[in-house]
Amino acid sequence: MIQGVREFRLLSEFRTRLALDLNDLVVATEAGSGPFLYSSLAAALAGARKVIAVAPDSVYATHQEISKKINNLASAWGVASNCISVVSSREEIPAGIDIFLNLGFIRPLDASLLAKGSLNAVVSYMCEAWEYRPGDLDLQFCRELSIPVAGVNEDYQGFGVFESCGQLALKLLFEAGVEVAGCKIGLLSDDPFGDVIEIALLANSSQVFRVKSASELSFEHASHLDALVVASYSDSDDVLKELGFSFESLVATNPAIKIIQFSGAVDVEAVVAAGLDIYPAARLQPYRMSKTLSYLGVRPVLALHSLGLKVAQLLYQERRGTPIPLSFNDLIQKMID
């Protein structure tokens, strides 16, 4: 049996749907564990001449383990043995890169890395443009060198990647012991994460009370909630610091409430010290999700990587003089005018 049967099928399906063609291009990406293993293979299957995959040792897997998995899959999938080069650090990325993918192990995409781009280099930001984090990518350097950068419409033509955030929120609620259906759920969010989470909650028969900031959540409302979902993709170091009441007073009236961290920084220690349940209980940094879509499984990650590669292909072809087809205008979210 071919290794990674479902992953191969999904990548083949996405490649066909997107007419993904990276013929003769050189791609720099990462190679992680689990669903993050496959971006280099996706690029190779789409015809890339060379793919450089950065795979350092991590808490999830060693460089050698990841390299072995990729080589085994490449062999099973008919990818040429010299197409993918798995390196242990971003410093080993060679010059002449046509496509940079904004993925974990090659970040930050700073001047030292981007200087290794070819004359027609492009950057695919690999998520929606509004999710831009300054520490990921030096946009000013890209402007100075006229390197095109674009984000991805993650729900392009039914791919449903961003929409899956609603299912991710549901999974976190279920794991925290909140049944969702019939529950009173507060939702703190002023961004698109909140939009898709609200849709998912309503579709699953919960009563949703949404606020855009902590200051809008009244003590009366909080006292009757089964859960409060925090989904605030912002630079705040504590999105709950503007609450008009203390955690201790909330415990006194509603000790069973569950606080669900979807995204955004919360003072977890203060919440726990007051006696409230928070899930997941690890403190997040600003602009971070508690779980990525890989927590749902491999499909949303493979879909996102395929969409991101298509964005890169279109940017590269446009830089070479080929206009972007109208059918793909809704896919690309340009980040440099």
N, C-alpha and C positions, 0 to 999 in steps of 0.2 A: 504494500500500500504506500502511496506517495505521502511523505511527511507533510504535515500542515495542510491537509486536504481542504478543510473549510477556508482557511486563509488564502490558499491558492485560488479557490473558486471565487471568493469575494473580490480579490484583487483583479482577477481576469474579468469579472463582471464590471467592475468600476472602470477598468481600462477601456473596455468596449463602449460603455455608456458615455464616457468623456472623450473618446477618440484620443486618448493620451499617447503622445509620441515624443519621446526624448532622444530621438535618434542622434547619435554622435555627440551628445552633450556630457559634460562632467559635472557631477552632483556632489555636494558636501552635505552630509546629514549625520544623524546619530544612530546608534544601535543600543537599545536598552533591553530590559527583560520584558517578558509577557507580551502584551500587544504592541509595545514599543520596539519590538525586534524587527519589524517588517518594512520600515520606510526605505531602506537600501534595496531590499528585494523588489519592492514596488517600482522603484526607479529603474532597476536592471531589467525587469520584465517589460517596462515601457520603452526599452531600447537604448538606455543610457550607455555611452561608450565606457565610462568609468564612474564608479561610485566610491566615495571615501566616507566610511562610516566610523564615527568616533565612539569608542566603547571602552571607557576607563573602568577600572575596578570600582565597584559600588557595594552598598549593603545588600543589593539584590542579586548580584552575580559578578563574577570576575571577568576580566577582559578575555581570558582564554575560553571560558564557558560560552560567552556570547559569540566569540569568533567561531568556535566549533559549531554552534547551532546554525549560524548563518551559512557557513560553508556546507554543512550537511543539507540544508534546505535548498541552497543554490544548486547543488548537485542533483537533488531529487527533482527540482523544477526545471532543469535544463538550462540554467544560467551558466554562461562561460566562467570557468574557474578564475580567470584573471580580471573579471569585470568588477568585483567588489573587493575593496581593500579595507580591512578592519584595522584601525589604528587605536592606540591607547590614549591619545590626548589630542586636543585641538591644535596644538603646536605642530603636529605631524601632518596637518592638512597641507598639501602642496599648492603651488601657484597654478593658475590657469583654471579656476573654478568658474563654471558658467552659471550654476544654480546653487544658492545657499538656502537651506531650509532652517527656519528659526525653531530649532528643537533643542531640548535641554542640554545635552552634552557638548554642543558646539557654541552655546551661548557663553559670554555675550558676543554678539556680532559687532565687534568694535573695529577701530581703524586698522589694527594689526592683522585682523582676520580678513576684513573686506579688501584689504590691499592685495590679497591673493586672488582676487577675482580676475577673470579674463576681460578683454576689451568690451564684451557684451554681457557682463555679469548682471544677474538679477537676484532679488531676495523675495522669497515667498514667506510671509509672516506666519503662516500656518495656524491662524485663528482669525476671528473677526477683527476688523481694523479698530473698532472702538475699545478692544481689549488691550491696546498697546501699553506696554510697561517700559518706561524709559531705560531701565537697566538691561533690557533684552537686546536692544539694537540702537546703534548710533545713527539716527535719522539725519542729523546734520551732515555727517561725513558722506552719507549716501547722496544727499543733495549736492554737495560739493563735487562729487565724482560722477554725478548724473546716473547713479545706480537706481533703477526702478525698484520700488517696493510696493507690495500689495497684500492686503488681507484677503480672507476667504469668506464668501457667503456660505456658511456651513449647512444651510438648508436648501441649497441650490437644487432645483428640480427634484424635490422629494428625497434627497439624500438624508435629511432629517438628523444631522449631527447635533446642531445646537438645540433642536427640539428635544433631544434625548436628555438634556439637563432636567427636564420635568420628571423623567423616569428616575434620574439619579436622586433627585430630592425625595421622591416617593420611597426609594430604597432606603435612604437614610432614616426617614420617618419610621418605616417598618422595623428597621434594626433597633431603633430607639424604643420600640414598644408602642408606637402610636398607630392606631388602626386606619387612620385617614378618613374612611367613609364615615360620615356622621360627626366627625370631629371638628371642633372649633380651632382653626389654625391661623395664627398671626403670621404675616409675611412682611419682613422688613427689607425693602428693596426699591431702588429708584432707577434700575437699569434693566436691560433686556433679560437678564437671568430671572428677575422677578416676573416678567411677562410670561415666560414659558412655564415657570413653576406654578404660577396662578392658574394657568390653563389646565395643567395636569391635575392640580388639586381639585378644581371645580369639576373636571371630567370624572373624578373619582369620589364625587359626592361629599366633599368636605365643605364646611362653612369657612370662607376665607375672609380675614380682615387684614387688608394690606395698608401699610404706611410707608412713606418714603424716607423717613428719618426716625430715630429713636424718640425724638422729642414729640412726635405725633402720637405715640402710643400712650394712651391714658392708663392710669392704674386700674380703673374700672374694667376696661377691656382686657388688660393683661390678667386680671384676677379670674377671668372666666375661660381662658384659653387652655386647650390641651397641649398645644405646642406653639413655639415661636421659631419660625425659620428665618435665619439671618442670611441674606444673600445680597451683600453690599460690596460690589467690586470697586473699591475706592482706596485712596491713600491714607485713610484714617488708621491710627494705631489702636483704636477701640471704638467700634461703631455703636456700642451701647452706652458710651459715656454720657450721652445727652438724655438718657432716661430721666424722667421727672420724679422718679421714686427709687428707693434702694432695693437691692436684691433681697435684703433681709425682710423688708416689708412685704415683698412678693411671696416669699417663703411662708410668711405668717398667714397669708390668705389663700395661696394657691401652691402648696408645696409639691404637687404632682406635675406641674408644668415641665415640659421638656424643651430645652433650647437646642435647636439643630443648627450646627454650623455648616452652611453650604459654601459661602465665600465671605471673605472679609475678616479683619482682625477683631478679636474679642478678648477681654481680660478674663481668660479661662480660670485663672487662679482665684480671682475675686468671686466669680460665679460659684465655683465649687466650695469655696470657704463659707459662702452664705448658705450652702445646703441645697442648691439647685442642681438638677441633672443637666449636663450639657453633652452633646454627642455630635461628632467625635470630640474627645476631651483634650486634644493637642492644640496648643496655641498656634494660630496662623499668622503669617505675615500679610501686610496689605497687598491687595491685588492677587490673592491666592485662593484657590478652592481647597476644601478639605479633602476631597477626592476628585480625581480626574474622571473623564468618561470611560477610561479603561476599567474602572470599578464595575461597570456594567458588562464588560466583555470586549471582545476584539473588534466587532463590527464598526462601532462609531470611530474608533481610532484608525482603522484601515480606510474608512470612508473619508475622514478628514485628511489623511496623508495623500490619498489619491486626488482629492480636490485641490490640495495645496500644490501638488506637482503639476496639475493642469494650469493653475494660476502661473506658476513659474514658466511653463512652456509658452503660454500666451504672451507673457511679458518679454521673454527672450525673442520670440518671433516678431513682436511689435518693435523691439529695439533694432531688429535686423530689417525692418521695413514692411512687415506683413501686418495689416490691420487686424485688430481683434474682431472675430465674427460677432455679429449682433446677438447670436444665440448664447454667447458667453459673457455678454455685458453684465448680466446680473450676478455672475460668479465672482468677478474681480472687484475688490474694494481698494482702489489706489490710495496710497498713503503719502505720496509725493506728487505735487502738481507739476 
